[in-house]
Amino acid sequence: MTFVRDAFGFLRFAAGLKAFVNRPLSIGDTKALIRQGMQRRNEAFLRKIRRAVFENRKSPYSKLLRWAGCEPGDIAVLVRDEGLEGALRRLYDAGVYVTYDEFKGRAAAVRGSQRFAFRETDFDNPLITPHFHSSSSGSRGRPTRVLIDLDHIAQSAPSWALWFAAHDWLERPLLFWTSAHTGIVNRQLIATRIGRRYVRWFATVAGATLKDRLVAPTVHRVFRRATGCPKPEFVPLSEAGRIVDCLAGLVARGSWPCMVTSPSNAVRASLSAQQRNVSLRGVTFLLGAEPLTAARKESIEAAGAAAVPTYGFSEGGNVGSQCPNAAAADDVHVSLDAYAVIQRPVNGDDADEARPLLLTALRPACPKVLLNTEIGDSAVLETRHCGCLFDEVGYLQHLHTIRSFEKVTGFGVTFAGSDLIRVIEDVLPREFGGGVTDYQLIERQDARGLPRYTLLVSPSVGPVDERAVATTFLEELARVRSHYRYMVNLWTQSDGILRVERRQPVPTAGGKMLPFRTLGPQ
């Protein structure tokens, strides 16, 4: 039955693709759609909650709202009296929220004396009929099933059109340097929807799962047939010089290319350009999948290129994009017609810890239903004017210093925190001795902005073969989940990315000893 449903959905995708890509948005259409969405935020939220939550008794949020004694009329009153974000804060206080591990189905949701068990698929949007399923690339934690739907892509396109218009990119050649998993078609479809067909696609690795590796070539072949976009050219991370040659060649011919890639990939290309004394002035890297820190931005700009990020995640799409007047390396305007964002409060003793983001999705076709849901990230959240095109349509809320707090991310792939804990606190002590606090993984960036990982082993453990510790760490991660194998391969492609040091693990300012931590640049 699942096969028949997937096959039917894919046929609908192929049939609807031609019409979809042949109706590009104008900037006038873009502004009108966003303004309409901004004016109807409250209405969109209440409609979504009624249809996707209260009318779907299997919804995790339906169960939480019933436990909290909250009815549709109560939420409408809250929104009327306190605004959308104010209502979401009140719902959080009442216990209506979902943590990252609850969202991923890895932990039960405990509210008072009640215990709820949710599966990851329980959060799928019942209002959409997806064209086909993919899996995420792993850049937001373990790969998850992603519903690919043309309506969601159409609803996401205006924010990308606004991003391109704000930076005057609409006439510049577009390239991709990404993995080849199925989900990449989302960004390629969005680009096509705004009239920007890519001219070259450099692919690094295939999809994370066997199903994705089988489905992806067919999906991309159908997409290319409808759009006329070229085939992918496989370029591994170790061959960044080929990317530099392409970009520099376009600039030399009078074009200023934009390349969609990850910050780590952009750093690699920029370092290769500097080593070869090649300028990338006129090149813009459109970045996602990883945090763009100040060090990474500086490394990219040292070659003359520009670095401009978006922020989003596979299961929900784009959350925000950067304007030309950014106040920080990763400063983005939140697409407020698509999301409402608040932050989870922290205890006084944990004031130095991350402020997790809680997202609520407003668009009807978002693949997941999100209501005060953590996606594993923290950030600085603020409201301000900066005099740009995003301001003009009402995108006044900003996020910056966006960091993962439940996972370790590098070169566009991620190890989920719970799996790291299993290896660090269980496998390593069992294999090499010591206790659960004697090992710690430190993530930080070197002076060039490239990710580096240090596995700390307490001197109290006694003599160990440091190379054996590193090998065991990576091999055990590859055994935890099958899709980690290609992540481990990416790490091994990067010389010096992991080293072992004999010194005490580093506690937080509050004295907590965490199994893994992200620290400042080296």
N, C-alpha and C positions, 0 to 999 in steps of 0.2 A: 504493500500500500504506500509506504514511504517512497519507494522507487517511482511508482506511478505519479504520485503528487509532485515529486521533484522534476520528473521528465515533463509533465504538463506545464509546470512553472517555467522551466527553461524554454519551452516552445513559445510561451507567451513573451518571454524576454526577447527572444530572437525576432518575433513578429513585431514587437513594439519598438525595437531599437532604432530602426530607420527613421521613423517619425520623431522619436525623442531627440536624436542628435541633429535633426534638420530644423529645429526651432530654437536657435540660439537667443539668449536674453540680450536685450539692449540695456544700456545703463539706465534709461528712463524706466523700463520695465522693472529693473532691479530695485531702484529706489521706491517705486510704487508698491512692490510686493513687501519690502521690508517695513515701510511705514504702515501698511495695512496690518502686518503682523504685530508691530509695536502697539498699535491702537487696540488690538484684540487680544492682548496677552492674557488678561484675566479670564476672558470668555473662553479662550483656547484651553487654558488650564482646567477650568471647571468642566468643560465638555470632555476633555481627555480623562479626567478623574471619574466622571460619571460612566463613560462608556468602557474604558479599559480597566477600571478598578471596581467600582461598585456593581457594575453589571457583569463582572467576571469574578465569581466567588472563589475561584482558584487562585486569584491574584494574591501574592504575598502582602501587598499593601491593603487589600480588602480585609485580610485577617488582622493586620495590625490596627486598622481603623476601627474594626468591630471591637477589638480588645480595648481600645481607647474610648469606646463609646461615642464615636464620631460619625455623624450621618452627613449626606450630601448638603443638606440645608445648613449644617453647622459650618462646613467649609466655606460655603457661599457667604455667610455672614462674616467670617474671619477675613476673607479677601476684601469684602466691601469695607470693613472697618479698619483694617490694618495694612491693606495692600498685599500684593502677592508674596513678596519676601517676608513681610511681617507674619502672614498666615503660616508660611513654611516654618518659621522659627517657633511659632506656637505649637505646630504639629510635632516638631522635633521634641519640644519639652514634654509633649504627651506620649512620647515613645514611638512616634511614626517616623521612622528612618530605617535605613539598611546600611550596615557596615560593609566594608570591602569583602571580608571573608563570608559574610552572609549572602552577599550578592553573587559570589562565586560558588556558593553551595558547599563551602568548606567548614562552616561553623553554624551551629544552631543560633537562632535569634532568641535571646532570653529577655523578656520584658516582665518585670515583677515576678510572679510565681508561674507565669506562662512561658512555655518553650515551643518555638516554632522551627520546623525543619524545612528549608527551602532548597529547591534545585535551581541550577543556573537557568534552565529552560523555562522555569516558572515566570521569569521576567520578560519572556518574549511578548511582543506586542500582538494582542489578539485582533487588532483592527486592520492588520495588513495581511495580504496573501503574497508571500515572497515569491520572487521569480526563481530563486534558487538559494541554496545554503552554501556558505563558505566557512572557513575558519580564519580567525585573526592570525596575524603573522607572529604573534608572541610578543609584540612590542608593548602590550598593556598587561602583562602577566601571562599565564598559560594560555595557549590558543583556545578560543571559545568559538562556538557556533555563531556565525554572523548571518543575519537575514539580509539578502541583497534584493532591493526593491526599487524600481525606477521612480516611484512616487517619492521615496525618501531622498533619492539623488536629486530629483527636480526641486524638492523643498530646500535642499542644502545649497543649491547652485547660487542663489542670490548673494549669499555671504561671500563666496569666492569671487563673484563678479565685482562686488564692492571692493574687495581686497585688491584685485587686479587694477581696478579703476583708480583707487587711491594712490597707487604707486606708478600709474601710467605704464602698465605692462601689456595692455590689450593688443598691441601690435608687435610684441617681441616674440621670437621663436621660443617654444616650450620644449624642454627635454625632461626625461625621468632617469634617475639612477637609483633603483629600488630593487627589492626582491621581486620574484615573479609569482607570488601567491595570488589567489583569485581576488582577494579584497582590493588589490591595486586598481582593479577596473573601476571601483567607485570613484577614485580621484581622477582617473582618465575620462570617465563619463562626465563628471562635473566640469572638467576643463573643456570638453567638447560642447557641453551644454551652453557654456559662455562664449563659444566661438573660438576656442583655443585648442585645436588638435595638436598633439605633440609631434615633433619632427623626428626625434630619435628616442629610443628607450633602451638604456643600458641596464641589464638585469644581473643581480649578484647571485642569488640562490633561489631554488624552487620553494614550493610551499612547505609548511610545517608538518602536515599530515599526509598520509598516503592518498586519502580521498582528495585533498586539495591539489596534490601533484597530478592526479588524474583529471580532475575537473578543470584546473586552471588553463591548460593549453586550449581546450575547447571554448571556454568562455572568451579568452582573449582573441581567438581566431574569429569568432562571431563578431566581436566588437570591432576588430580591424576591418572585416568585410563591410560592415555598415559605415565605417568612418573613413576608410582609406589610410589609416595610420600604419606606419611601418612595423615590421616584426621586431621583437626584442633582440638585442645583441648582448651576449653574455660576457660581462666584464667583472672578474672577481675583485675583491677589496685590494688585493696586492698589486693590481694593475691600474692604479689611479692615474698614471701618466697618460693612458689612452683617453681618459676623461678630459684631462688638461689639454691635450692636443685638439680634441674636438671643440672645446669651449674657446680656446685661444684662436682657433681657425675661424670660428664664427665671428668673433670680435674683429679679426683682421679683415674680414669681408664686409664690415660695416654693420653687423648685427649685434645686438646686446641680448644674449640668451638668458632665459630663466630656467633653472634646473630644480626639479622636485627631488629631494633626497633627505637623508638624515643629517644632523649636525656632525656626527662622527665621520660620515663619508665626505662631507664638505671640508672638514679639517684635513682629511687625508689628501684630497685633491689640492687644497691650498698649500700644504706642506710640500707636495710633489712639485707644484708650480714654483715655489720658492727655491727648492733644491736645483731646479733646472733654469732658474733665473727667467721665468716666464710670468708676465703680468696677466692677472685675471680681471683687470679693471674693465668694467662694463658688464661683468657677469653677476647675476643675482641668484643665490641659492634660496629656494623656497623650502623651509625646513619644518619637519615634524618628526614624530615617533620617539624623540628623546628630548631632554631639557637642553635649551640653548643657554649656556652659562656665559659669563663675561669672558672667561678664558677662551672658550671655543669661538666666540664671536671675534675676539682679537686675533686669533690664529687665522681665521678665514679672511678677515679684513687685511691682514698683513700681506696677502697676495694681491690685494686690490679689489677683491670681490665684495659684494654686499651679502649680508645674512639676515633674512627676514622670516620669522617663524609663524606658524599657526599652532593652535593647541586643540587636540581632540583625542578621540579613542575609537577603536574599530567598531564597537557595538553601538556607538551613538553618533559618530561623525564629528564634524567640526564644532568646537565650542567657542573659539575666538581666534582673531587674527590681528597681526601687528600693523599699525599705521606708520606713516613716515616720521611721526613725532614721538617715537617711543621714549619712555622715561627709564627703561631698563632693557637689558639684552633680550629678555623674553617677554616683555610687556605686550599684552594683547587686549583688544577690546572684546568683551563678551558679546556674542550674538544674542541679544536679549529677546528677539522674537523666537528664538529656538530654545533657550535655556534660562532658568532662574537659578542663581547660585547663592548659597549661604555657606557659612562655616560652622563646623562643630565646635562648641565651646571646649576650652581646656581647663583643667584644674590649676589652682594657684601653684602647686608644687611642680607642675609640668609646663610652666610658662615658657620654658626654652624649647619645648617640643613643637612639632609641626601642627599647623591649624588645618585639619583635613577639610576638603571641599565636599559639599553636599549638592548634588545636581538634580534638577527636576526638568525633564524634557517636555517641551510644549508642542512641538510639531506632531501632527497626527501620525505620520508614517515612520517615526523614529523606531529602529529595530527593537529596542528594549523600552519597557515602561520604567521610567525613573522618577521616583518621588523621594526627595531627601536621601539620595543614594550616593555612597562613597564609591569612587572609582580608583582609590589608592593614591591620590595626589593631595598635596598641600600647596598653599600659595598665599601671597599677600593679595588681599581683595580690597579694592578702593574705588571710589567714584570721583571722577574729575573730568573737566573739559580740557581738550588739547588742540582744538581748532582744526580738525581734519574732517574728511568726508564721513568717517564713522560717527563723529559728533553730530553731523547734519541729520542723520537718520535716527539719532537717539541712543546710540551705543555708548553710553557714558560710564559703564562699569568696566573696570580694568582688573586683570590678573597679572602678577609678575612673581619672579622667584618661585616658579612652579617646579616642584620636586616630588619624586616618588617616595612614599613612606612605607610601602608594603612590598617592595620588590627592588631588585638590583638590575639596572638597565645599562646597556652599552652596545654601541654599533647597531642600534635599532632592534635589539632582541632583549628578552627579559627572563630572569629566573624569579619565580614567585617566592615570596618570603617564607611561606610555610615549608616549601621544599628545601630551601637553603637551611632553615632551622633543623630540619631532619638530618641533613648531612653533617652540619657543623656540631650539633649537640648530641647526635646519636652515633653516626658512623665513625667520625674521626676519633672521638674518645675510645670507642670500642677497638679500633684498629691500632691506635698509637698511644693509648693511655691518657690519663688525666680525666677531668670532669667537664661538665657542660659549659662552664665559664672559662675554660682554658683555651678556647678557639674563637676567633672572631674574623669576619671578612670586612675589610675596610674598602669602600669605594671612594675614589677621589680623582681629580684630573691633574695631569701634569701641566707644566707651564705653557704647553701648546694647546691645551684644551682637550687632549685625548684621554679617554677613561683608563685608569689604572686600578688594579685590585691587589690588595695585600692581605694574605691570609696569616693572621697573627697566631703564633703558638706560644703559650706561656712557657718560660724557662723551667717551671716546676714540673712540666711533663717529663723531662729527662731527654736523653739523646734520641733524636729521630732523624731519618733521612728526609731532608726538606723536599727533594725532588719527588720522593715517594708520596709525601703528603699532598703535593699539588696534583700529582697524577691520580691519586685516589679520590681527591675532591672532585675533579672533573669527570672521572669515570663513573663515580656514584651518582652525580647529577644526571649523567646521560642515561643511567638505569632507572631513575625515578620516573621519568616520563619519556615516551619515545620521541616526542618532538624536541626534547632538549639535545638530542644528538646533533642536530644541525646547528644549534646555538653553540655547543661546545666546539664544533668544527670552526665556527666563526672566531671564537676566542683563540683557538690554536693558530689561526691564520695571522693573528696580531702578535708580533713578537713583543715580549715583555709585559703583556697585559696582566699576567698573574705571577706574583712572586710570594715566597714564604719568608716570614721574618720571625726570629725568636725574641719576642718581647711580650709584655703583659697586654692583654686586651684593654681597650680604652673605654672608660665609663662615660656616661653622659654627665652634663653639668649637675643633674639631680642625683647622680650616683648610680644610675641604672647601668647594668652590664648587658648590652644587647648583642645578639649573635652576629648581626651585621649592621654597619652604620655608613652613612654617606657624610664625608667630611669636606672641608674646604679645599681649594686647590693646593697642590704641593708647592 
